[in-house]
Amino acid sequence: MTDLATIAGSAYGGTLYGIGVGPGDVRYLTLRAAGLVGAVDIVAYFAKKGMLGNARRIVDKLMAAGRAEMRLEYPLTDEIPAESPEYERQIGAFYAKSASRLADLLRQGRSVGLLAEGDPFFYGSFMHMWRRLEGDFPIEVVPGVTGMSGCWTRANVPITWGNDTLSVLPGTLDEGQLVDRLLTTDAAVIMKLGRHLGKVRRAVETAGLLSRAVYVERGTMAGERIAPLADCRDGKGAYFAMVLIPGQGRQV
């Protein structure tokens, strides 16, 4: 049987690994990512208060008993708007403290694998650690299957054809901004829904795209839900949810 830790290569001290763990199903991890989960000295992960943390949950079956771990617990998530000064103050201080904790381990020559949902360089907290540490320590980023890729695959929705352009939009944008962006693209993925689902649905309808839009909740995970956006009447969606609007480009 192949040793995944060997495939990953020997983790060496003082290196931070940003490990993309994919959209939710552990089977979507790359061999490199799975190997590093077992090879690094310490597995670190972000988590909401009172929660295991989705990235940590994804790799649970790969974690041996007694594995050294570091939990980085957010002081808040969606309790207050991300645009507010208080949110930026608390999250900024949290990221600075988290980077300091990681730096302490790296200076000791320990290898740290920081888990990232989806891909580490796509809307992830890992990027805030990378920005603070990449000038002082070796960092390897291990790409992962993005949440949107997992969702459009599970929904059986080819997202772009031919010369289609794809826009990835945060649902936190103003309704008017969403409409404007949707009117100038061929295909779209709208992320960060949560309490913005009602606004997003209105924007999609105003842009004339409601008949093509698909709502995917917890794609590839337990409790997965896939439905036409037109059938979603609630004003609030799940944290792990997105809207897919497939393109209709050249199909030969």
C-alpha positions as CSV (number, residue, x, y, z in Angstrom):
1,M,0.0,0.0,0.0
2,T,1.3,3.4,-0.9
3,D,2.4,5.7,2.0
4,L,0.8,9.1,1.5
5,A,3.2,10.7,3.8
6,T,6.0,9.5,1.6
7,I,4.2,10.9,-1.5
8,A,3.9,14.2,0.3
9,G,7.6,14.4,0.9
10,S,9.4,14.9,4.1
11,A,8.0,17.9,6.0
12,Y,11.0,19.9,7.2
13,G,11.1,22.1,10.3
14,G,10.2,25.8,10.2
15,T,7.9,25.5,7.2
16,L,4.3,26.5,7.0
17,Y,2.1,24.5,4.7
18,G,-1.2,26.0,3.6
19,I,-3.2,22.8,2.9
20,G,-6.3,23.0,0.7
21,V,-8.7,20.4,2.0
22,G,-11.4,20.8,-0.7
23,P,-15.1,21.5,-0.7
24,G,-16.2,19.1,2.1
25,D,-15.7,15.4,1.2
26,V,-12.4,14.1,2.3
27,R,-12.0,12.0,-0.9
28,Y,-11.5,15.3,-2.8
29,L,-8.2,16.0,-1.1
30,T,-5.1,15.7,-3.3
31,L,-2.5,13.1,-2.4
32,R,-0.1,15.9,-1.5
33,A,-2.6,17.4,0.9
34,A,-3.6,14.1,2.5
35,G,0.1,13.2,2.9
36,L,0.9,16.4,4.6
37,V,-1.9,16.1,7.1
38,G,-0.1,13.0,8.4
39,A,3.4,14.3,8.0
40,V,3.6,17.8,9.5
41,D,4.5,18.2,13.2
42,I,1.3,20.2,14.0
43,V,-2.0,20.5,12.2
44,A,-3.6,24.0,12.7
45,Y,-7.0,25.1,11.7
46,F,-9.5,28.0,12.1
47,A,-12.8,27.4,13.8
48,K,-15.9,29.3,15.0
49,K,-16.7,29.4,18.8
50,G,-18.3,26.1,19.9
51,M,-17.6,24.4,16.5
52,L,-15.1,21.8,15.5
53,G,-14.2,23.8,12.4
54,N,-15.2,22.7,8.9
55,A,-11.6,22.2,7.6
56,R,-10.8,20.1,10.7
57,R,-14.0,18.1,10.2
58,I,-13.1,17.3,6.6
59,V,-9.7,15.7,7.6
60,D,-11.0,13.9,10.7
61,K,-10.6,10.5,9.2
62,L,-6.9,11.3,8.4
63,M,-6.0,12.4,11.9
64,A,-4.3,9.8,14.1
65,A,-5.0,9.5,17.8
66,G,-2.9,12.0,19.8
67,R,-2.0,14.1,16.7
68,A,-0.6,17.5,17.7
69,E,-3.1,20.3,16.8
70,M,-3.6,24.0,17.1
71,R,-7.0,25.5,17.2
72,L,-7.3,29.1,16.0
73,E,-10.8,30.3,17.2
74,Y,-12.4,33.3,15.6
75,P,-13.5,35.9,18.2
76,L,-16.6,36.4,15.9
77,T,-17.8,35.5,12.5
78,D,-21.1,36.8,11.2
79,E,-22.4,38.4,14.4
80,I,-21.7,41.9,13.1
81,P,-21.2,43.2,9.5
82,A,-17.7,42.5,8.1
83,E,-17.6,46.2,6.9
84,S,-17.9,47.6,10.4
85,P,-14.8,49.1,12.2
86,E,-15.4,46.8,15.2
87,Y,-15.3,43.7,13.0
88,E,-12.1,44.8,11.3
89,R,-10.5,45.6,14.7
90,Q,-11.3,42.3,16.3
91,I,-10.5,40.2,13.3
92,G,-7.3,42.1,12.6
93,A,-6.1,41.6,16.1
94,F,-7.0,37.9,15.9
95,Y,-5.1,37.4,12.7
96,A,-2.1,39.2,14.2
97,K,-2.2,37.0,17.3
98,S,-2.7,33.8,15.2
99,A,0.3,34.7,13.0
100,S,2.4,35.2,16.1
101,R,1.4,31.8,17.5
102,L,2.3,30.2,14.2
103,A,5.6,32.1,14.0
104,D,6.6,30.8,17.5
105,L,6.3,27.2,16.3
106,L,8.1,27.9,13.0
107,R,11.0,29.5,14.9
108,Q,11.3,26.3,17.0
109,G,11.8,24.4,13.7
110,R,8.3,22.8,13.8
111,S,6.4,22.1,10.6
112,V,2.8,23.4,10.6
113,G,0.0,22.4,8.3
114,L,-2.7,25.1,8.3
115,L,-5.9,23.7,6.9
116,A,-7.9,25.7,4.4
117,E,-11.4,24.9,3.1
118,G,-11.4,24.7,-0.6
119,D,-8.2,26.3,-2.0
120,P,-5.9,28.3,0.3
121,F,-5.7,31.3,-2.0
122,F,-9.4,31.6,-2.7
123,Y,-11.4,33.7,-0.1
124,G,-9.6,32.0,2.8
125,S,-8.2,33.0,6.2
126,F,-4.9,31.3,5.3
127,M,-4.1,34.3,3.1
128,H,-4.0,36.6,6.1
129,M,-1.4,34.3,7.7
130,W,0.5,34.0,4.4
131,R,0.6,37.8,4.1
132,R,2.1,38.2,7.6
133,L,4.6,35.4,7.5
134,E,5.7,34.8,3.9
135,G,8.7,37.2,4.2
136,D,10.1,35.4,7.2
137,F,9.4,31.7,6.8
138,P,9.3,29.2,4.0
139,I,5.7,28.6,3.0
140,E,4.3,26.0,0.6
141,V,0.7,26.4,-0.6
142,V,-1.0,23.1,-1.6
143,P,-4.0,23.8,-3.9
144,G,-7.3,22.3,-3.3
145,V,-10.6,21.7,-5.1
146,T,-12.6,24.9,-4.6
147,G,-16.1,24.9,-3.0
148,M,-17.6,26.3,-6.2
149,S,-16.1,23.5,-8.3
150,G,-17.4,20.9,-5.9
151,C,-20.9,22.5,-6.0
152,W,-21.2,22.8,-9.8
153,T,-20.1,19.2,-10.1
154,R,-22.6,17.9,-7.6
155,A,-25.3,20.0,-9.2
156,N,-24.4,18.6,-12.6
157,V,-24.1,22.1,-14.0
158,P,-21.3,22.8,-16.6
159,I,-20.5,26.4,-15.6
160,T,-18.7,27.8,-18.8
161,W,-18.8,26.9,-22.4
162,G,-16.7,28.2,-25.3
163,N,-15.8,31.9,-24.7
164,D,-18.1,32.4,-21.7
165,T,-16.7,34.7,-19.0
166,L,-17.1,33.7,-15.4
167,S,-17.6,36.2,-12.5
168,V,-17.3,35.2,-8.9
169,L,-19.3,37.6,-6.7
170,P,-19.6,37.9,-3.0
171,G,-23.2,38.1,-1.8
172,T,-22.2,40.9,0.5
173,L,-22.2,43.4,-2.4
174,D,-25.0,45.9,-2.6
175,E,-28.0,44.7,-4.5
176,G,-27.4,47.3,-7.3
177,Q,-23.8,46.2,-7.6
178,L,-24.8,42.6,-7.9
179,V,-27.3,43.4,-10.7
180,D,-24.7,45.4,-12.6
181,R,-22.1,42.6,-12.4
182,L,-24.6,40.0,-13.4
183,L,-25.7,42.0,-16.4
184,T,-22.1,42.1,-17.8
185,T,-21.1,38.4,-17.4
186,D,-22.0,35.1,-19.1
187,A,-21.8,32.9,-16.0
188,A,-21.6,33.6,-12.3
189,V,-20.9,32.1,-8.9
190,I,-22.3,34.0,-5.9
191,M,-20.7,33.1,-2.6
192,K,-21.1,34.3,1.0
193,L,-24.8,34.0,1.0
194,G,-26.0,33.6,4.6
195,R,-28.3,36.4,5.5
196,H,-27.9,37.9,2.1
197,L,-29.8,35.2,0.2
198,G,-33.0,37.2,-0.2
199,K,-31.1,40.2,-1.6
200,V,-29.1,37.9,-4.0
201,R,-32.3,36.2,-5.2
202,R,-33.8,39.7,-6.0
203,A,-30.7,40.7,-7.8
204,V,-30.6,37.5,-9.9
205,E,-34.3,38.0,-10.8
206,T,-33.8,41.7,-11.7
207,A,-30.9,40.6,-14.0
208,G,-33.2,38.2,-15.8
209,L,-31.3,35.1,-14.7
210,L,-33.5,33.5,-12.2
211,S,-34.6,30.6,-14.5
212,R,-30.9,29.5,-14.9
213,A,-29.8,30.0,-11.2
214,V,-29.2,27.0,-9.0
215,Y,-28.8,27.1,-5.2
216,V,-26.4,24.6,-3.7
217,E,-26.1,24.2,0.1
218,R,-23.3,22.2,1.7
219,G,-22.1,20.8,-1.6
220,T,-20.3,17.4,-1.3
221,M,-21.0,17.4,2.4
222,A,-23.6,15.6,4.6
223,G,-26.9,17.4,4.4
224,E,-26.3,18.6,0.8
225,R,-29.2,20.4,-0.8
226,I,-29.5,21.4,-4.5
227,A,-32.5,23.3,-5.8
228,P,-33.5,26.0,-8.3
229,L,-33.0,29.4,-6.8
230,A,-36.5,30.2,-7.8
231,D,-37.7,27.7,-5.2
232,C,-35.7,29.4,-2.4
233,R,-38.0,31.8,-0.7
234,D,-36.2,32.2,2.6
235,G,-34.3,35.4,3.2
236,K,-31.4,33.6,4.8
237,G,-29.3,30.8,3.4
238,A,-26.7,28.4,5.0
239,Y,-23.2,29.5,5.6
240,F,-21.8,26.9,3.2
241,A,-24.0,27.8,0.2
242,M,-23.7,29.5,-3.1
243,V,-25.7,30.3,-6.2
244,L,-24.6,29.0,-9.6
245,I,-25.6,30.7,-12.9
246,P,-24.2,28.6,-15.8
247,G,-23.1,30.2,-19.1
248,Q,-24.8,29.3,-22.4
249,G,-21.8,29.8,-24.7
250,R,-20.7,27.8,-27.7
251,Q,-21.8,24.1,-27.5
252,V,-20.8,22.1,-30.5
